[in-house]
């Protein structure tokens, strides 16, 4: 039987739509977060989280040195705050005593890659190698499975996010940047953070920022007085029934279609 041209076109569109839907379902099943950009689908990390409460998270990237890490841990302990530390493999191997100390403080540890390279320039095998070896270095000290990953330089593409997701890792960015790595004053660091925080924020700091530890008491005191509660990123994010919008905010959904 011959079909009119318009029916063929309709069939083609229907078939294409089914194929696209199947692709989205596959991405959803891997845990990758996807959003539409025009006619394309892009995978995104979690930049922040939609929260009805006032929970937030503060994080520290560890790649160079430990000179200020004890002071950071002391400030966190004094304010009964736990944080999330993202460690590069070579840092974790050089300072295993700090990996243990951070873990025993109740803080959470995620991977920051093996070599602190631009991972969007890597192929899938190279990305997997970075994540596997860096996670292993942390797990050998803590005995705990690594679940979070922060790409060095905040650099990522679809392949990075989807490869990490397939390995059981949530890719985490940030919504509040302290810029402490620029050696800003403690006051400037605190003001940058305090002026930008909202429920569900993820704050980016570094364990070896020159004035980070000095700024922490100001930040923690002020935000706690404003009614904010600091939690680890693993407790801030949603594991089920969620999606991510075009800004990178993770949304809680009763049902994700």
C-alpha positions as CSV (number, residue, x, y, z in Angstrom):
1,X,0.0,0.0,0.0
2,X,1.3,3.5,-0.9
3,X,1.0,6.3,1.7
4,X,0.6,10.0,0.9
5,X,3.8,12.0,1.4
6,X,2.4,13.9,4.4
7,X,1.8,10.5,6.2
8,X,5.3,9.5,5.5
9,X,6.5,12.8,7.0
10,X,4.2,12.3,10.0
11,X,5.6,8.8,10.5
12,X,9.2,10.1,10.3
13,X,8.5,12.8,12.9
14,X,6.8,10.2,15.1
15,X,9.8,7.9,14.8
16,X,12.3,10.7,15.5
17,X,10.3,11.8,18.5
18,X,10.3,8.2,19.9
19,X,14.1,8.0,19.3
20,X,14.7,11.3,21.1
21,X,12.5,10.2,24.0
22,X,14.4,6.9,24.3
23,X,17.6,8.9,24.4
24,X,16.4,11.1,27.2
25,X,15.2,8.1,29.2
26,X,18.6,6.5,28.8
27,X,20.3,9.7,30.0
28,X,17.9,9.8,33.0
29,X,18.6,6.2,33.9
30,X,22.4,6.9,34.1
31,X,21.7,9.7,36.5
32,X,23.0,12.4,34.1
33,X,21.3,15.7,34.3
34,X,20.0,17.1,31.0
35,X,18.5,20.3,29.9
36,X,17.4,21.7,26.5
37,X,19.4,24.4,24.9
38,X,17.5,25.3,21.7
39,X,17.3,22.0,19.9
40,X,20.1,20.3,21.7
41,X,20.3,18.4,25.0
42,X,23.2,19.2,27.4
43,X,24.3,17.5,30.6
44,X,24.9,19.8,33.5
45,X,26.6,19.5,36.9
46,X,24.8,20.6,40.1
47,X,25.5,24.3,40.8
48,X,23.0,24.7,43.6
49,X,19.9,23.1,45.0
50,X,16.3,24.3,45.3
51,X,15.5,24.1,49.0
52,X,12.4,25.1,51.0
53,X,14.6,25.1,54.1
54,X,17.7,27.2,54.6
55,X,20.3,24.4,54.2
56,X,23.5,25.4,52.4
57,X,27.0,23.8,51.8
58,X,30.5,25.1,52.0
59,X,33.3,23.3,50.1
60,X,37.0,23.4,49.9
61,X,39.2,22.3,46.9
62,X,42.5,20.7,47.9
63,X,45.3,20.8,45.4
64,X,48.2,22.7,46.8
65,X,49.6,22.7,50.3
66,X,48.1,22.3,53.8
67,X,49.4,25.4,55.6
68,X,45.9,26.8,56.4
69,X,44.0,23.5,56.6
70,X,44.2,23.1,60.4
71,X,42.9,26.6,61.0
72,X,39.9,25.9,58.6
73,X,39.1,22.6,60.4
74,X,39.3,24.4,63.8
75,X,36.9,27.1,62.6
76,X,34.5,24.5,61.3
77,X,34.6,22.6,64.6
78,X,34.1,25.7,66.7
79,X,30.9,26.5,64.8
80,X,29.7,22.8,64.6
81,X,29.9,22.9,60.8
82,X,30.8,20.1,58.5
83,X,32.0,20.8,54.9
84,X,32.8,19.0,51.7
85,X,36.5,18.8,50.6
86,X,37.3,17.9,47.0
87,X,40.8,16.4,46.8
88,X,43.2,15.9,43.8
89,X,44.9,12.5,43.9
90,X,48.4,13.9,44.1
91,X,47.3,16.0,47.1
92,X,45.6,13.0,48.8
93,X,48.7,10.8,48.3
94,X,51.1,13.5,49.6
95,X,49.0,14.3,52.7
96,X,47.2,11.1,53.7
97,X,47.3,12.3,57.3
98,X,45.1,15.3,56.3
99,X,42.7,13.0,54.3
100,X,42.3,11.0,57.5
101,X,42.0,14.2,59.7
102,X,39.3,15.7,57.4
103,X,37.4,12.5,57.3
104,X,37.5,12.0,61.1
105,X,36.2,15.6,61.6
106,X,32.9,14.5,60.0
107,X,33.5,16.3,56.8
108,X,32.7,14.7,53.4
109,X,35.4,14.0,50.8
110,X,35.0,14.0,47.0
111,X,37.4,13.7,44.1
112,X,38.9,16.7,42.3
113,X,40.5,14.5,39.6
114,X,43.8,12.8,39.6
115,X,46.0,15.4,37.9
116,X,44.0,18.7,38.0
117,X,43.8,18.9,34.3
118,X,41.2,20.2,31.9
119,X,39.0,17.2,31.6
120,X,36.9,18.4,28.7
121,X,39.9,17.8,26.6
122,X,40.0,14.1,27.5
123,X,38.3,11.1,26.0
124,X,36.1,8.7,27.9
125,X,38.9,6.3,28.9
126,X,41.1,9.1,30.2
127,X,38.2,10.6,32.2
128,X,37.5,7.2,33.7
129,X,41.2,6.7,34.6
130,X,41.2,10.2,36.4
131,X,38.1,9.4,38.4
132,X,38.9,5.8,39.3
133,X,42.5,6.4,40.5
134,X,41.6,9.6,42.4
135,X,38.6,8.0,44.1
136,X,40.7,5.0,45.0
137,X,43.4,7.1,46.6
138,X,40.8,8.7,48.9
139,X,38.9,5.4,49.6
140,X,42.1,3.7,50.6
141,X,42.5,6.1,53.5
142,X,38.9,6.7,54.6
143,X,37.3,3.3,53.7
144,X,34.3,5.3,52.4
145,X,33.0,5.3,48.8
146,X,33.5,8.6,47.0
147,X,30.2,9.9,45.5
148,X,31.0,13.5,44.5
149,X,33.3,14.9,41.8
150,X,34.3,18.5,41.1
151,X,36.0,19.1,37.7
152,X,39.2,21.1,38.0
153,X,38.8,24.8,36.9
154,X,35.0,24.1,36.7
155,X,35.8,22.8,33.2
156,X,33.4,20.1,31.8
157,X,31.5,19.0,28.8
158,X,28.7,16.4,28.3
159,X,31.2,13.5,28.2
160,X,32.7,14.5,31.5
161,X,29.3,14.7,33.3
162,X,27.9,11.6,31.7
163,X,31.0,9.5,32.3
164,X,31.1,10.6,36.0
165,X,27.4,9.8,36.4
166,X,27.8,6.3,34.8
167,X,30.5,5.7,37.5
168,X,28.1,6.7,40.3
169,X,29.5,10.2,40.8
170,X,27.5,13.4,41.1
171,X,29.3,16.3,39.3
172,X,29.3,19.4,41.6
173,X,30.0,23.0,40.7
174,X,29.2,26.0,42.9
175,X,26.9,29.0,43.0
176,X,28.9,31.2,45.3
177,X,32.6,31.8,44.5
178,X,34.8,33.2,47.3
179,X,37.7,33.9,44.9
180,X,39.9,33.2,47.9
181,X,42.6,31.8,45.6
182,X,43.2,35.4,44.4
183,X,44.5,36.2,48.0
184,X,41.6,38.6,48.7
185,X,41.4,40.0,52.2
186,X,39.4,38.1,54.8
187,X,36.8,40.9,54.6
188,X,36.5,40.8,50.9
189,X,36.1,37.0,50.9
190,X,33.4,37.2,53.6
191,X,31.5,40.0,51.7
192,X,31.6,38.0,48.5
193,X,30.1,35.0,50.2
194,X,27.6,36.8,52.4
195,X,26.2,38.9,49.6
196,X,25.4,35.9,47.4
197,X,24.2,33.1,49.6
198,X,20.6,31.9,49.4
199,X,18.9,28.6,50.4
200,X,20.6,25.7,48.6
201,X,23.8,27.6,47.8
202,X,27.1,25.7,47.3
203,X,30.0,27.9,48.3
204,X,33.5,27.4,46.7
205,X,36.6,28.0,48.8
206,X,40.1,26.5,48.8
207,X,42.0,24.8,51.7
208,X,45.1,26.8,51.1
209,X,43.7,30.2,50.4
210,X,45.8,32.8,52.1
211,X,42.9,34.5,54.1
212,X,40.2,31.8,53.9
213,X,40.6,30.5,57.4
214,X,40.5,34.1,58.7
215,X,37.3,34.8,56.8
216,X,35.5,31.7,58.0
217,X,34.4,32.8,61.4
218,X,32.8,35.9,59.9
219,X,31.0,33.8,57.3
220,X,29.9,31.0,59.6
221,X,28.7,33.4,62.4
222,X,26.8,35.6,60.1
223,X,25.1,32.9,58.1
224,X,24.2,30.9,61.2
225,X,22.7,34.1,62.7
226,X,20.6,34.4,59.6
227,X,19.2,31.0,60.2
228,X,21.2,29.0,57.7
229,X,22.2,25.4,58.4
230,X,25.5,24.1,56.9
231,X,25.4,20.5,55.6
232,X,27.6,18.4,53.5
233,X,26.9,18.6,49.8
234,X,25.9,14.9,49.8
235,X,23.1,15.8,52.2
236,X,22.1,19.0,50.4
237,X,21.5,17.4,47.0
238,X,18.5,15.2,46.0
239,X,19.2,11.6,45.0
240,X,15.7,10.7,43.7
241,X,12.9,12.6,42.0
242,X,14.8,15.5,40.7
243,X,15.9,17.4,37.6
244,X,18.1,20.3,36.8
245,X,17.2,23.6,35.2
246,X,19.1,25.7,32.6
247,X,21.0,27.5,35.4
248,X,22.3,24.4,37.0
249,X,19.9,24.4,39.9
250,X,18.8,21.0,41.0
251,X,15.0,20.9,41.5
252,X,13.0,18.5,43.7
253,X,10.2,16.9,41.7
254,X,7.4,14.6,42.8
255,X,7.7,12.9,39.4
256,X,10.3,13.5,36.7
257,X,9.1,13.0,33.2
